[in-house]
Amino acid sequence: MSMETWLPLVFTALMALAMLLYVLLDGYDLGVGILVRGQADADQDRMIASIGPFWDANETWLVLGIGLLLVAFPLAHGLILGALYLPVAAMLVGLILRGVAFDFRVKARAEHKQAWNLAFWAGSLLAAFAQGWMLGSYVIGFRDDGIGLAFAALIGLCLCAGYALLGAGWLVLKTEGELRRRALRWAYANLWLTGLGIAAVSVATPWVSPRIFEKWFALPQLLFLLPVPVLTALVFAATEGGIRRLRKGETSRDWIPFAGAVSLFVLAFAGLAYSLFPYLVSDRMTLWQAAAAPESLLIMLVGAAITLPMILAYTVYVYRVFWGRSGGLSYE
């Protein structure tokens, strides 16, 4: 296999890994930010403390994913980010707002603290909704008519619910008492909205592309791919049942909401990746058409081979050090 063939495949896999890890890791801390609205001040402190050691490192995966898109697939980078200029700008505003609010809320005077809490919630919600809008617009081929805008808005809301599900599952693992019980209620409600978003993307993707429809529903592919939707339904049912049992008083399986949410995201991501491959822009630009020169990719692969293990090692180390139930947030 020539370098022109396998190098774009390697960088596509690296970019997909970075984006999946970003969605899972930054997804739960964005979800916690979405859920802080309306909670008591002490509970807001505990919720934000639960993501304190992790949230800024989680965003590293977004930088890596976008960076790989820029340097490895410059043509696709220009097309995708050009079509999504406004939601990308909104996402960056949201991420900046929540980052500033995270630091300032701890040191703010009592009369200003709630304003920073509101900014943290608004930044988290804006970033999550913008990411969902981008996903919806990307899936439907960047349509800017009424149907395209309505679908992008629907996926924006559903991704907010998906992140809230991840955040609630995280809080079940990291908190105790009444806050944990509330997190279980949030997880149950947002599980159904997340399922709606997965179903909407699953229906829309083959609907907008005859090629994708053929990949999923023609024989014999249908028989080989049937386990994906079946497994998704089983994971959804197991997660729903597990959350109901936890709400009735079981405490030995607090991992179920978070693990179920992660599994649903991974399955949905795998299905979407299969649908789109080998296109980076649906039915318009393949990964080989968008790739940089093989010589450039080979040099960048050396850098990726050094950088990616370092980021992975740091991430594992941080989670190992700060694992367990969280306490109060303090910068003292």
N, C-alpha and C positions, 0 to 999 in steps of 0.2 A: 504494500500500500504506500503510495507516494505521500510526501509531506503535505502537498496541496490537499490531500484527502483527510489524513488523520489529525493534523494540527487543528483545523477548525472544529473537528469533533471533540478534541480534548478541551479546547477553550469553551465550547458550548456546555460541556459537562461541568467544568469549573464554575462557569457563570451560573448555571442552574443550581449547583450546590450552594453557592454564596447567597443566591436569592431565597432559596428554601430555608436556609438557616436564619437569614434575616427575618423572614416572615414568622418563623416559629419563635425566635428569641426576642426580637424587638416587638413581635406581635403581642406577647403576654404583658410586656411592660406598658405598651400603648393601651392594652385592655385594662390594666389596673388604673391608668390615668383616666380612661373613660368612666370607670366605675366610682371614682372618688367623689363625684358631684353629689351633693346633698348629704354626705356622711358627717358624723360628729367630728370635731377637730382632732380628738385623740385617735379615732379610727382612721382618719386621713393620714395622720402621722404614721400609724402602723402599716397602712397600705403602701405608702411611698417608701417607708423603710424596707419593705420586703423586696423592692427592686433597686434600692440604693446602690449596692455594690456591682450591679450588673448592667444597668440600662445604657450607659454610655459605651461600654464595650460591645453591646449587642448591635449598635448602629454601625460598627466597623464592617459588618457583612454587607450593608447597603453600599458603603463606599467601595468595597472590593467588587461587588457585582456590577455597579455602574462603571467603575474603572475598567473592568474587563470588557464590557460592552464598548467602551470608547476606544480602547487601544486595539482590541482584537477584531472588532466588527464596526469600523468607522462609518460605513455607509448605512448600516442599520441604526447605529446610534443617532445619526443625523435625522433619519426618517422618523424614528420612534419618538425621540425627545422633541423634535419639531412639531409633531402632531399632538403631543401631550404637554406643550409648553406651560399652559396655565395650571393644570393640576400638579405638575412638577413644582412650579413656583409656590403653589398653595401648600404642598407637602413640606417644602423647605421652611416656609414661614411657620408652620405648625411645629416642626422639629426644633427650630430655634426658640420659639416661644416656650415650649415645655422645658427645654434645657435651661433657659434663663430662670424660669419660674422654680425649677427644682432647687437651684442654689439660693435664690433670694427668699423663698418662703421660710426657710429655716432661720434666717437672720432678721427677717422683717419684724417690725413692731406689731403688737397684737392687732391694732386697728387696720393694718395693711395685709395681714397674713391671708385672710380670706380672698382678697383680690388676687394674690399670687396663686392660691389654690384654684381659683376660677381660671386663671391663665394656664395653669398646668392641665386642667381638664380640657379647656378649649383647644390648646395646642395638640393634645393627644387625639381628640376627636377630629380635628381638621386634618392631621397627618393621616389618620386611618381612613377617613372618607376619601381623601385625595388618592390614596393608593388603591382603594376599591374602584374609584372612578377610572383610574388609569387601566386597571385590569379589565373592567367592563368595556371600555373603549377599544382596548387592544384586541380582545376576543372577537368583537363584532366588526373589526376591520376599520376602526377610526371613523365610523359613520357619524356625521354631524346633523342628521335629521332628527325628527321628534322621537322616533323609535330608538335610535342610537343614544340620544341623550337620556331618555327614560331608562334604558337598560343600564347605562353607566351609573346613573343615580341609584338604581336598585342594588347593583353590585356594591356600590359605595356603602350603602346602609348595611348590607349583609356582611361585608368585610368588617365593619365596625362591630357587628354582633359576633363575628368569628373571633376577633381580637378580644372582645369582652369575655367570650367563652374561655379563651386561653388565660386571660387575666383572672377570671373567677377560679379556674382550676388551679392556678398558681397560688391564689390566696387560700384555697382549701389546704394546700400543702404547707403554707408558711404562717398561718394564723390560727388562733384558737378562739373558743367561746362563741359569743354572739356574732362576731365578725365572720367567723368560719361558717356559721349557719346561714348568714346572709349571702355569703359567697356561693353556697350550694343553691340557693334560690336563683341567684343571677346566672349560674351555670346552666340550670335547667331551662330557664326562659331563653337564653341566648343559643342553646343547642338547637332549638327548632328554627330560629332565624338563620343560623349557620347552614342548617340542612337545606333551607329554601335557597340560599345563595349557591350552594353546590349544585342543586338541581337546576337552577336557572342557567348556570354556566354550561352544565352538561347538555342541556337542551339547545342552547343558543349556538354552541360551537359547531355541531354538525349542521345546524339550520342555515348558517351563513356560508357554509363551504361544502359543495358537493364532494370535493376531494376528502374532506374529513368524514362526511357521512359514509362514504365508501369504505374508509379505513375501519370504521367501527361496525358497520352493519352488513358488510358483504361476507359471505362464507369463503374460507373457513375462519377468517379473523374473528367473527362474532363469537365462535366457540372458545377461542383462546382468550378473548378479552372479557368474556362474561364474568369471570371471577372478580374483576375490578368493581363493577357496580354492586355485585352481590356482597363482596367483602365490606364495601362502604356501608351498605344497609345493615349488615351484621354489627359493624363497629358502632354505628349510630344507635342501634337497639341496645347493645351492651352498655354503652355509655349512659343512655337514658335510664336504663334499669339500675345501673350502679349509682347514679346520682339520687334516684328515688330511695334506694336502700340507705345511702348515707344520710339523707334527710330524716329518715326514721330512727337514726341513732347509731348506726354502725360507724365505727371509727378506724377500723383496721385497714381500710382500702381507700385512704384519702388520695391516692395517686390516680384513681380511675378517671375523674373529670379531666385532669390535665393530659393524661396519656391518651384518653379517647379523643380529645380535641387535636392533639398532635397527629394521631393516626388519621383522622379525617382530613387534615390539611395535607399530609403526605400523600394519601390516596388521590385527593383532588388534584394535587400538583402533578402526580404521575400521569393521571388521565389527560390533563391539559398538555403536558409535554409530549405525550404520544400523539395527541391530535395535531399539534402544530408541526412536529418534526417532519421534514428537515427545514422548515421555513422559520426564519426569525420574524418576519412580517407575513402574516397569513396569506398564502397564495400569491405573494408578490416578490419576495426576496428570500432565497435559501441562505443557509449559513455559509456555504462555499462562495456564493456571489457576494456576500457582505464582508468576507474575511479580508484581513490585511495580507500583505505579502508573506509567503512562508518563511522567508529569512527573518522578518520582523517578529513573527509569531514564535519562532524558535528561540530568539533572544528573550522575549517576554516570558516564555515557558520556564527559563532558568530562574527568573525573578519570582514567578509564581511558585516554583518548587521550593524556594526559600521562604517566601512570605506566608503561604497558606499553612504549612505546619506550625509556624510560630504563632499565628492567630489561633489555630486550633488548640495548641498547647496552653496558651494563655487563657482561653475560654474554659478549658477543662480545669485548670488550676483555680481560677476564680470561683467556679461553682463548687469545687471541692472544699475550698477554704470557708466559704460563706454559706454552706448548705445548713439546713435546719430551720426551725421556727425563728421568725425574726422578732427583734425587740424594737424599742423606740429609736427614732432617728435623731442622731446628734452629731454635730461637727466639732464637739469639744475635744 
